[in-house]
Amino acid sequence: MSKKILKIESVSELLASQWLTEKEVAALTRLSLSTLRSHRFAGKGLPYAKLGRMVRYSASEVERYMESRQIYPSN
């Protein structure tokens, strides 16, 4: 079984799309697919939309999530 690697040409281009797949969110956040899934099942983590078996994340929510986790050094 071969692994498919998601190539991100441009983070800004990816975030410009309205909805992101699990794989795209995992690549952007550096969270594993299993972590994203366990967060969903536990009712925590990023908000998501589900249509049938298809799971999508709002690009603006992913960006907000990443910004909320910024750490600023205290000098």
PyMOL Python script that loads the backbone (N, CA, C, O; Angstrom):
from pymol import cmd

cmd.read_pdbstr("""\
ATOM      1  N   MET A   1       0.845  -1.178   0.000  1.00  0.00           N
ATOM      2  CA  MET A   1       0.000   0.000   0.000  1.00  0.00           C
ATOM      3  C   MET A   1       0.894   1.247   0.000  1.00  0.00           C
ATOM      4  O   MET A   1       1.756   1.380   0.869  1.00  0.00           O
ATOM      5  N   SER A   2       0.709   2.137  -0.933  1.00  0.00           N
ATOM      6  CA  SER A   2       1.532   3.340  -0.998  1.00  0.00           C
ATOM      7  C   SER A   2       0.820   4.507  -0.330  1.00  0.00           C
ATOM      8  O   SER A   2      -0.404   4.628  -0.380  1.00  0.00           O
ATOM      9  N   LYS A   3       1.620   5.360   0.295  1.00  0.00           N
ATOM     10  CA  LYS A   3       1.070   6.550   0.937  1.00  0.00           C
ATOM     11  C   LYS A   3       1.022   7.679  -0.078  1.00  0.00           C
ATOM     12  O   LYS A   3       1.935   7.846  -0.887  1.00  0.00           O
ATOM     13  N   LYS A   4      -0.044   8.442  -0.024  1.00  0.00           N
ATOM     14  CA  LYS A   4      -0.132   9.629  -0.862  1.00  0.00           C
ATOM     15  C   LYS A   4       0.305  10.811  -0.011  1.00  0.00           C
ATOM     16  O   LYS A   4      -0.145  10.966   1.124  1.00  0.00           O
ATOM     17  N   ILE A   5       1.168  11.629  -0.551  1.00  0.00           N
ATOM     18  CA  ILE A   5       1.654  12.794   0.163  1.00  0.00           C
ATOM     19  C   ILE A   5       0.983  14.026  -0.414  1.00  0.00           C
ATOM     20  O   ILE A   5       1.002  14.257  -1.623  1.00  0.00           O
ATOM     21  N   LEU A   6       0.390  14.810   0.474  1.00  0.00           N
ATOM     22  CA  LEU A   6      -0.270  16.038   0.054  1.00  0.00           C
ATOM     23  C   LEU A   6       0.780  17.126  -0.107  1.00  0.00           C
ATOM     24  O   LEU A   6       1.504  17.448   0.835  1.00  0.00           O
ATOM     25  N   LYS A   7       0.857  17.684  -1.295  1.00  0.00           N
ATOM     26  CA  LYS A   7       1.789  18.776  -1.540  1.00  0.00           C
ATOM     27  C   LYS A   7       1.028  20.086  -1.442  1.00  0.00           C
ATOM     28  O   LYS A   7      -0.010  20.272  -2.077  1.00  0.00           O
ATOM     29  N   ILE A   8       1.556  20.972  -0.648  1.00  0.00           N
ATOM     30  CA  ILE A   8       0.943  22.287  -0.504  1.00  0.00           C
ATOM     31  C   ILE A   8       1.804  23.277  -1.276  1.00  0.00           C
ATOM     32  O   ILE A   8       2.938  23.568  -0.894  1.00  0.00           O
ATOM     33  N   GLU A   9       1.255  23.782  -2.353  1.00  0.00           N
ATOM     34  CA  GLU A   9       1.984  24.741  -3.178  1.00  0.00           C
ATOM     35  C   GLU A   9       2.091  26.085  -2.461  1.00  0.00           C
ATOM     36  O   GLU A   9       3.150  26.714  -2.447  1.00  0.00           O
ATOM     37  N   SER A  10       0.990  26.510  -1.873  1.00  0.00           N
ATOM     38  CA  SER A  10       0.958  27.801  -1.202  1.00  0.00           C
ATOM     39  C   SER A  10      -0.064  27.746  -0.081  1.00  0.00           C
ATOM     40  O   SER A  10      -1.234  27.447  -0.316  1.00  0.00           O
ATOM     41  N   VAL A  11       0.374  28.033   1.135  1.00  0.00           N
ATOM     42  CA  VAL A  11      -0.539  28.015   2.275  1.00  0.00           C
ATOM     43  C   VAL A  11      -1.648  29.031   2.066  1.00  0.00           C
ATOM     44  O   VAL A  11      -2.812  28.738   2.335  1.00  0.00           O
ATOM     45  N   SER A  12      -1.305  30.220   1.590  1.00  0.00           N
ATOM     46  CA  SER A  12      -2.326  31.247   1.380  1.00  0.00           C
ATOM     47  C   SER A  12      -3.326  30.817   0.312  1.00  0.00           C
ATOM     48  O   SER A  12      -4.513  31.128   0.409  1.00  0.00           O
ATOM     49  N   GLU A  13      -2.853  30.107  -0.700  1.00  0.00           N
ATOM     50  CA  GLU A  13      -3.751  29.614  -1.750  1.00  0.00           C
ATOM     51  C   GLU A  13      -4.702  28.561  -1.186  1.00  0.00           C
ATOM     52  O   GLU A  13      -5.886  28.543  -1.521  1.00  0.00           O
ATOM     53  N   LEU A  14      -4.180  27.691  -0.335  1.00  0.00           N
ATOM     54  CA  LEU A  14      -5.000  26.645   0.271  1.00  0.00           C
ATOM     55  C   LEU A  14      -6.037  27.253   1.205  1.00  0.00           C
ATOM     56  O   LEU A  14      -7.196  26.837   1.196  1.00  0.00           O
ATOM     57  N   LEU A  15      -5.636  28.233   2.010  1.00  0.00           N
ATOM     58  CA  LEU A  15      -6.572  28.874   2.928  1.00  0.00           C
ATOM     59  C   LEU A  15      -7.599  29.729   2.196  1.00  0.00           C
ATOM     60  O   LEU A  15      -8.656  30.036   2.746  1.00  0.00           O
ATOM     61  N   ALA A  16      -7.296  30.116   0.958  1.00  0.00           N
ATOM     62  CA  ALA A  16      -8.242  30.914   0.179  1.00  0.00           C
ATOM     63  C   ALA A  16      -9.458  30.093  -0.231  1.00  0.00           C
ATOM     64  O   ALA A  16     -10.531  30.649  -0.465  1.00  0.00           O
ATOM     65  N   SER A  17      -9.300  28.783  -0.319  1.00  0.00           N
ATOM     66  CA  SER A  17     -10.463  27.952  -0.627  1.00  0.00           C
ATOM     67  C   SER A  17     -11.350  27.912   0.613  1.00  0.00           C
ATOM     68  O   SER A  17     -10.848  27.957   1.736  1.00  0.00           O
ATOM     69  N   GLN A  18     -12.636  27.830   0.420  1.00  0.00           N
ATOM     70  CA  GLN A  18     -13.570  27.967   1.532  1.00  0.00           C
ATOM     71  C   GLN A  18     -13.553  26.759   2.468  1.00  0.00           C
ATOM     72  O   GLN A  18     -13.611  26.924   3.687  1.00  0.00           O
ATOM     73  N   TRP A  19     -13.474  25.563   1.920  1.00  0.00           N
ATOM     74  CA  TRP A  19     -13.535  24.344   2.727  1.00  0.00           C
ATOM     75  C   TRP A  19     -12.327  23.467   2.458  1.00  0.00           C
ATOM     76  O   TRP A  19     -11.909  23.310   1.311  1.00  0.00           O
ATOM     77  N   LEU A  20     -11.764  22.896   3.518  1.00  0.00           N
ATOM     78  CA  LEU A  20     -10.571  22.066   3.424  1.00  0.00           C
ATOM     79  C   LEU A  20     -10.880  20.623   3.815  1.00  0.00           C
ATOM     80  O   LEU A  20     -11.745  20.368   4.653  1.00  0.00           O
ATOM     81  N   THR A  21     -10.171  19.694   3.206  1.00  0.00           N
ATOM     82  CA  THR A  21     -10.321  18.281   3.558  1.00  0.00           C
ATOM     83  C   THR A  21      -9.539  17.988   4.837  1.00  0.00           C
ATOM     84  O   THR A  21      -8.752  18.811   5.306  1.00  0.00           O
ATOM     85  N   GLU A  22      -9.773  16.805   5.387  1.00  0.00           N
ATOM     86  CA  GLU A  22      -9.016  16.360   6.563  1.00  0.00           C
ATOM     87  C   GLU A  22      -7.517  16.375   6.282  1.00  0.00           C
ATOM     88  O   GLU A  22      -6.731  16.833   7.111  1.00  0.00           O
ATOM     89  N   LYS A  23      -7.126  15.879   5.124  1.00  0.00           N
ATOM     90  CA  LYS A  23      -5.704  15.801   4.788  1.00  0.00           C
ATOM     91  C   LYS A  23      -5.076  17.183   4.684  1.00  0.00           C
ATOM     92  O   LYS A  23      -3.940  17.387   5.115  1.00  0.00           O
ATOM     93  N   GLU A  24      -5.806  18.126   4.118  1.00  0.00           N
ATOM     94  CA  GLU A  24      -5.289  19.493   4.005  1.00  0.00           C
ATOM     95  C   GLU A  24      -5.131  20.121   5.384  1.00  0.00           C
ATOM     96  O   GLU A  24      -4.133  20.790   5.651  1.00  0.00           O
ATOM     97  N   VAL A  25      -6.108  19.909   6.258  1.00  0.00           N
ATOM     98  CA  VAL A  25      -6.036  20.463   7.619  1.00  0.00           C
ATOM     99  C   VAL A  25      -4.890  19.812   8.386  1.00  0.00           C
ATOM    100  O   VAL A  25      -4.159  20.490   9.108  1.00  0.00           O
ATOM    101  N   ALA A  26      -4.735  18.519   8.233  1.00  0.00           N
ATOM    102  CA  ALA A  26      -3.637  17.815   8.898  1.00  0.00           C
ATOM    103  C   ALA A  26      -2.287  18.374   8.444  1.00  0.00           C
ATOM    104  O   ALA A  26      -1.386  18.569   9.260  1.00  0.00           O
ATOM    105  N   ALA A  27      -2.149  18.630   7.147  1.00  0.00           N
ATOM    106  CA  ALA A  27      -0.898  19.175   6.617  1.00  0.00           C
ATOM    107  C   ALA A  27      -0.644  20.588   7.134  1.00  0.00           C
ATOM    108  O   ALA A  27       0.492  20.931   7.463  1.00  0.00           O
ATOM    109  N   LEU A  28      -1.677  21.401   7.209  1.00  0.00           N
ATOM    110  CA  LEU A  28      -1.518  22.782   7.678  1.00  0.00           C
ATOM    111  C   LEU A  28      -1.213  22.866   9.166  1.00  0.00           C
ATOM    112  O   LEU A  28      -0.363  23.651   9.586  1.00  0.00           O
ATOM    113  N   THR A  29      -1.905  22.058   9.963  1.00  0.00           N
ATOM    114  CA  THR A  29      -1.783  22.146  11.421  1.00  0.00           C
ATOM    115  C   THR A  29      -0.716  21.230  11.994  1.00  0.00           C
ATOM    116  O   THR A  29      -0.346  21.349  13.162  1.00  0.00           O
ATOM    117  N   ARG A  30      -0.220  20.312  11.166  1.00  0.00           N
ATOM    118  CA  ARG A  30       0.742  19.299  11.608  1.00  0.00           C
ATOM    119  C   ARG A  30       0.138  18.363  12.654  1.00  0.00           C
ATOM    120  O   ARG A  30       0.857  17.780  13.466  1.00  0.00           O
ATOM    121  N   LEU A  31      -1.194  18.225  12.627  1.00  0.00           N
ATOM    122  CA  LEU A  31      -1.879  17.234  13.448  1.00  0.00           C
ATOM    123  C   LEU A  31      -2.104  16.008  12.577  1.00  0.00           C
ATOM    124  O   LEU A  31      -2.334  16.135  11.374  1.00  0.00           O
ATOM    125  N   SER A  32      -2.041  14.839  13.164  1.00  0.00           N
ATOM    126  CA  SER A  32      -2.278  13.628  12.381  1.00  0.00           C
ATOM    127  C   SER A  32      -3.766  13.488  12.082  1.00  0.00           C
ATOM    128  O   SER A  32      -4.605  14.081  12.759  1.00  0.00           O
ATOM    129  N   LEU A  33      -4.080  12.703  11.069  1.00  0.00           N
ATOM    130  CA  LEU A  33      -5.484  12.426  10.753  1.00  0.00           C
ATOM    131  C   LEU A  33      -6.175  11.783  11.950  1.00  0.00           C
ATOM    132  O   LEU A  33      -7.325  12.105  12.247  1.00  0.00           O
ATOM    133  N   SER A  34      -5.489  10.884  12.636  1.00  0.00           N
ATOM    134  CA  SER A  34      -6.115  10.216  13.785  1.00  0.00           C
ATOM    135  C   SER A  34      -6.386  11.202  14.918  1.00  0.00           C
ATOM    136  O   SER A  34      -7.378  11.057  15.632  1.00  0.00           O
ATOM    137  N   THR A  35      -5.528  12.198  15.094  1.00  0.00           N
ATOM    138  CA  THR A  35      -5.775  13.224  16.114  1.00  0.00           C
ATOM    139  C   THR A  35      -6.986  14.063  15.737  1.00  0.00           C
ATOM    140  O   THR A  35      -7.841  14.330  16.581  1.00  0.00           O
ATOM    141  N   LEU A  36      -7.068  14.483  14.475  1.00  0.00           N
ATOM    142  CA  LEU A  36      -8.238  15.245  14.025  1.00  0.00           C
ATOM    143  C   LEU A  36      -9.519  14.442  14.248  1.00  0.00           C
ATOM    144  O   LEU A  36     -10.523  14.979  14.716  1.00  0.00           O
ATOM    145  N   ARG A  37      -9.477  13.165  13.912  1.00  0.00           N
ATOM    146  CA  ARG A  37     -10.656  12.309  14.066  1.00  0.00           C
ATOM    147  C   ARG A  37     -11.014  12.105  15.530  1.00  0.00           C
ATOM    148  O   ARG A  37     -12.189  12.166  15.891  1.00  0.00           O
ATOM    149  N   SER A  38     -10.028  11.867  16.371  1.00  0.00           N
ATOM    150  CA  SER A  38     -10.338  11.663  17.790  1.00  0.00           C
ATOM    151  C   SER A  38     -10.870  12.947  18.418  1.00  0.00           C
ATOM    152  O   SER A  38     -11.722  12.891  19.305  1.00  0.00           O
ATOM    153  N   HIS A  39     -10.378  14.109  17.969  1.00  0.00           N
ATOM    154  CA  HIS A  39     -10.931  15.381  18.448  1.00  0.00           C
ATOM    155  C   HIS A  39     -12.398  15.509  18.038  1.00  0.00           C
ATOM    156  O   HIS A  39     -13.229  15.946  18.833  1.00  0.00           O
ATOM    157  N   ARG A  40     -12.717  15.130  16.800  1.00  0.00           N
ATOM    158  CA  ARG A  40     -14.113  15.187  16.348  1.00  0.00           C
ATOM    159  C   ARG A  40     -14.994  14.277  17.188  1.00  0.00           C
ATOM    160  O   ARG A  40     -16.063  14.685  17.641  1.00  0.00           O
ATOM    161  N   PHE A  41     -14.544  13.042  17.396  1.00  0.00           N
ATOM    162  CA  PHE A  41     -15.346  12.073  18.144  1.00  0.00           C
ATOM    163  C   PHE A  41     -15.528  12.502  19.594  1.00  0.00           C
ATOM    164  O   PHE A  41     -16.547  12.189  20.210  1.00  0.00           O
ATOM    165  N   ALA A  42     -14.542  13.219  20.146  1.00  0.00           N
ATOM    166  CA  ALA A  42     -14.613  13.688  21.531  1.00  0.00           C
ATOM    167  C   ALA A  42     -15.376  15.006  21.649  1.00  0.00           C
ATOM    168  O   ALA A  42     -15.635  15.482  22.755  1.00  0.00           O
ATOM    169  N   GLY A  43     -15.734  15.592  20.506  1.00  0.00           N
ATOM    170  CA  GLY A  43     -16.468  16.859  20.524  1.00  0.00           C
ATOM    171  C   GLY A  43     -15.599  18.053  20.863  1.00  0.00           C
ATOM    172  O   GLY A  43     -16.089  19.049  21.395  1.00  0.00           O
ATOM    173  N   LYS A  44     -14.301  17.964  20.558  1.00  0.00           N
ATOM    174  CA  LYS A  44     -13.410  19.101  20.802  1.00  0.00           C
ATOM    175  C   LYS A  44     -12.625  19.384  19.530  1.00  0.00           C
ATOM    176  O   LYS A  44     -12.786  18.693  18.524  1.00  0.00           O
ATOM    177  N   GLY A  45     -11.783  20.393  19.580  1.00  0.00           N
ATOM    178  CA  GLY A  45     -10.978  20.719  18.408  1.00  0.00           C
ATOM    179  C   GLY A  45     -11.702  21.652  17.461  1.00  0.00           C
ATOM    180  O   GLY A  45     -12.564  22.432  17.866  1.00  0.00           O
ATOM    181  N   LEU A  46     -11.345  21.560  16.211  1.00  0.00           N
ATOM    182  CA  LEU A  46     -11.885  22.453  15.185  1.00  0.00           C
ATOM    183  C   LEU A  46     -13.330  22.131  14.828  1.00  0.00           C
ATOM    184  O   LEU A  46     -13.708  20.961  14.772  1.00  0.00           O
ATOM    185  N   PRO A  47     -14.148  23.167  14.584  1.00  0.00           N
ATOM    186  CA  PRO A  47     -15.495  22.914  14.066  1.00  0.00           C
ATOM    187  C   PRO A  47     -15.398  22.349  12.648  1.00  0.00           C
ATOM    188  O   PRO A  47     -14.463  22.663  11.911  1.00  0.00           O
ATOM    189  N   TYR A  48     -16.361  21.523  12.277  1.00  0.00           N
ATOM    190  CA  TYR A  48     -16.333  20.883  10.964  1.00  0.00           C
ATOM    191  C   TYR A  48     -17.746  20.711  10.428  1.00  0.00           C
ATOM    192  O   TYR A  48     -18.725  20.828  11.165  1.00  0.00           O
ATOM    193  N   ALA A  49     -17.834  20.435   9.141  1.00  0.00           N
ATOM    194  CA  ALA A  49     -19.114  20.136   8.489  1.00  0.00           C
ATOM    195  C   ALA A  49     -19.025  18.714   7.956  1.00  0.00           C
ATOM    196  O   ALA A  49     -17.969  18.272   7.505  1.00  0.00           O
ATOM    197  N   LYS A  50     -20.143  18.007   8.015  1.00  0.00           N
ATOM    198  CA  LYS A  50     -20.153  16.628   7.536  1.00  0.00           C
ATOM    199  C   LYS A  50     -21.366  16.415   6.645  1.00  0.00           C
ATOM    200  O   LYS A  50     -22.502  16.675   7.041  1.00  0.00           O
ATOM    201  N   LEU A  51     -21.102  15.939   5.437  1.00  0.00           N
ATOM    202  CA  LEU A  51     -22.153  15.583   4.488  1.00  0.00           C
ATOM    203  C   LEU A  51     -21.937  14.124   4.124  1.00  0.00           C
ATOM    204  O   LEU A  51     -21.001  13.794   3.395  1.00  0.00           O
ATOM    205  N   GLY A  52     -22.790  13.256   4.626  1.00  0.00           N
ATOM    206  CA  GLY A  52     -22.560  11.824   4.438  1.00  0.00           C
ATOM    207  C   GLY A  52     -21.285  11.445   5.163  1.00  0.00           C
ATOM    208  O   GLY A  52     -21.155  11.666   6.367  1.00  0.00           O
ATOM    209  N   ARG A  53     -20.338  10.870   4.421  1.00  0.00           N
ATOM    210  CA  ARG A  53     -19.046  10.519   5.021  1.00  0.00           C
ATOM    211  C   ARG A  53     -17.981  11.594   4.795  1.00  0.00           C
ATOM    212  O   ARG A  53     -16.864  11.484   5.300  1.00  0.00           O
ATOM    213  N   MET A  54     -18.331  12.619   4.042  1.00  0.00           N
ATOM    214  CA  MET A  54     -17.379  13.673   3.708  1.00  0.00           C
ATOM    215  C   MET A  54     -17.274  14.682   4.858  1.00  0.00           C
ATOM    216  O   MET A  54     -18.281  15.235   5.300  1.00  0.00           O
ATOM    217  N   VAL A  55     -16.056  14.913   5.332  1.00  0.00           N
ATOM    218  CA  VAL A  55     -15.795  15.876   6.402  1.00  0.00           C
ATOM    219  C   VAL A  55     -15.009  17.035   5.810  1.00  0.00           C
ATOM    220  O   VAL A  55     -14.021  16.832   5.104  1.00  0.00           O
ATOM    221  N   ARG A  56     -15.452  18.243   6.101  1.00  0.00           N
ATOM    222  CA  ARG A  56     -14.745  19.438   5.633  1.00  0.00           C
ATOM    223  C   ARG A  56     -14.611  20.425   6.787  1.00  0.00           C
ATOM    224  O   ARG A  56     -15.459  20.495   7.677  1.00  0.00           O
ATOM    225  N   TYR A  57     -13.518  21.186   6.743  1.00  0.00           N
ATOM    226  CA  TYR A  57     -13.238  22.204   7.745  1.00  0.00           C
ATOM    227  C   TYR A  57     -13.235  23.569   7.071  1.00  0.00           C
ATOM    228  O   TYR A  57     -12.727  23.719   5.960  1.00  0.00           O
ATOM    229  N   SER A  58     -13.796  24.547   7.737  1.00  0.00           N
ATOM    230  CA  SER A  58     -13.797  25.909   7.218  1.00  0.00           C
ATOM    231  C   SER A  58     -12.371  26.459   7.273  1.00  0.00           C
ATOM    232  O   SER A  58     -11.717  26.399   8.314  1.00  0.00           O
ATOM    233  N   ALA A  59     -11.901  26.986   6.160  1.00  0.00           N
ATOM    234  CA  ALA A  59     -10.548  27.540   6.097  1.00  0.00           C
ATOM    235  C   ALA A  59     -10.378  28.680   7.095  1.00  0.00           C
ATOM    236  O   ALA A  59      -9.323  28.806   7.716  1.00  0.00           O
ATOM    237  N   SER A  60     -11.403  29.509   7.253  1.00  0.00           N
ATOM    238  CA  SER A  60     -11.286  30.628   8.194  1.00  0.00           C
ATOM    239  C   SER A  60     -11.208  30.133   9.637  1.00  0.00           C
ATOM    240  O   SER A  60     -10.521  30.741  10.458  1.00  0.00           O
ATOM    241  N   GLU A  61     -11.904  29.035   9.960  1.00  0.00           N
ATOM    242  CA  GLU A  61     -11.823  28.459  11.312  1.00  0.00           C
ATOM    243  C   GLU A  61     -10.445  27.850  11.564  1.00  0.00           C
ATOM    244  O   GLU A  61      -9.909  27.952  12.667  1.00  0.00           O
ATOM    245  N   VAL A  62      -9.880  27.224  10.552  1.00  0.00           N
ATOM    246  CA  VAL A  62      -8.537  26.652  10.690  1.00  0.00           C
ATOM    247  C   VAL A  62      -7.527  27.768  10.919  1.00  0.00           C
ATOM    248  O   VAL A  62      -6.643  27.651  11.767  1.00  0.00           O
ATOM    249  N   GLU A  63      -7.662  28.847  10.163  1.00  0.00           N
ATOM    250  CA  GLU A  63      -6.762  29.986  10.324  1.00  0.00           C
ATOM    251  C   GLU A  63      -6.908  30.593  11.715  1.00  0.00           C
ATOM    252  O   GLU A  63      -5.910  30.922  12.357  1.00  0.00           O
ATOM    253  N   ARG A  64      -8.138  30.743  12.181  1.00  0.00           N
ATOM    254  CA  ARG A  64      -8.403  31.272  13.521  1.00  0.00           C
ATOM    255  C   ARG A  64      -7.789  30.364  14.590  1.00  0.00           C
ATOM    256  O   ARG A  64      -7.196  30.844  15.557  1.00  0.00           O
ATOM    257  N   TYR A  65      -7.935  29.059  14.410  1.00  0.00           N
ATOM    258  CA  TYR A  65      -7.372  28.068  15.336  1.00  0.00           C
ATOM    259  C   TYR A  65      -5.851  28.225  15.429  1.00  0.00           C
ATOM    260  O   TYR A  65      -5.282  28.225  16.521  1.00  0.00           O
ATOM    261  N   MET A  66      -5.208  28.356  14.277  1.00  0.00           N
ATOM    262  CA  MET A  66      -3.753  28.491  14.261  1.00  0.00           C
ATOM    263  C   MET A  66      -3.310  29.810  14.893  1.00  0.00           C
ATOM    264  O   MET A  66      -2.324  29.844  15.628  1.00  0.00           O
ATOM    265  N   GLU A  67      -4.029  30.885  14.612  1.00  0.00           N
ATOM    266  CA  GLU A  67      -3.684  32.185  15.189  1.00  0.00           C
ATOM    267  C   GLU A  67      -3.860  32.186  16.703  1.00  0.00           C
ATOM    268  O   GLU A  67      -3.093  32.835  17.415  1.00  0.00           O
ATOM    269  N   SER A  68      -4.862  31.466  17.202  1.00  0.00           N
ATOM    270  CA  SER A  68      -5.119  31.443  18.646  1.00  0.00           C
ATOM    271  C   SER A  68      -4.038  30.675  19.405  1.00  0.00           C
ATOM    272  O   SER A  68      -3.964  30.761  20.630  1.00  0.00           O
ATOM    273  N   ARG A  69      -3.213  29.938  18.698  1.00  0.00           N
ATOM    274  CA  ARG A  69      -2.163  29.158  19.334  1.00  0.00           C
ATOM    275  C   ARG A  69      -0.772  29.762  19.145  1.00  0.00           C
ATOM    276  O   ARG A  69       0.240  29.112  19.408  1.00  0.00           O
ATOM    277  N   GLN A  70      -0.736  30.996  18.691  1.00  0.00           N
ATOM    278  CA  GLN A  70       0.551  31.673  18.547  1.00  0.00           C
ATOM    279  C   GLN A  70       1.128  31.950  19.928  1.00  0.00           C
ATOM    280  O   GLN A  70       0.406  32.286  20.867  1.00  0.00           O
ATOM    281  N   ILE A  71       2.430  31.803  20.030  1.00  0.00           N
ATOM    282  CA  ILE A  71       3.122  32.073  21.284  1.00  0.00           C
ATOM    283  C   ILE A  71       4.092  33.219  21.033  1.00  0.00           C
ATOM    284  O   ILE A  71       4.915  33.179  20.118  1.00  0.00           O
ATOM    285  N   TYR A  72       3.970  34.233  21.867  1.00  0.00           N
ATOM    286  CA  TYR A  72       4.836  35.393  21.743  1.00  0.00           C
ATOM    287  C   TYR A  72       5.872  35.355  22.862  1.00  0.00           C
ATOM    288  O   TYR A  72       5.512  35.214  24.031  1.00  0.00           O
ATOM    289  N   PRO A  73       7.144  35.477  22.521  1.00  0.00           N
ATOM    290  CA  PRO A  73       8.180  35.461  23.554  1.00  0.00           C
ATOM    291  C   PRO A  73       8.064  36.684  24.455  1.00  0.00           C
ATOM    292  O   PRO A  73       7.747  37.781  23.995  1.00  0.00           O
ATOM    293  N   SER A  74       8.322  36.483  25.722  1.00  0.00           N
ATOM    294  CA  SER A  74       8.282  37.617  26.659  1.00  0.00           C
ATOM    295  C   SER A  74       9.709  38.101  26.876  1.00  0.00           C
ATOM    296  O   SER A  74      10.528  37.428  27.502  1.00  0.00           O
ATOM    297  N   ASN A  75       9.980  39.277  26.345  1.00  0.00           N
ATOM    298  CA  ASN A  75      11.329  39.853  26.459  1.00  0.00           C
ATOM    299  C   ASN A  75      11.335  40.931  27.486  1.00  0.00           C
ATOM    300  O   ASN A  75      12.374  41.542  27.733  1.00  0.00           O
TER     301      ASN A  75
END
""", "prot")
cmd.dss("prot")
cmd.show_as("cartoon", "prot")
cmd.util.cbc("prot")
cmd.orient("prot")
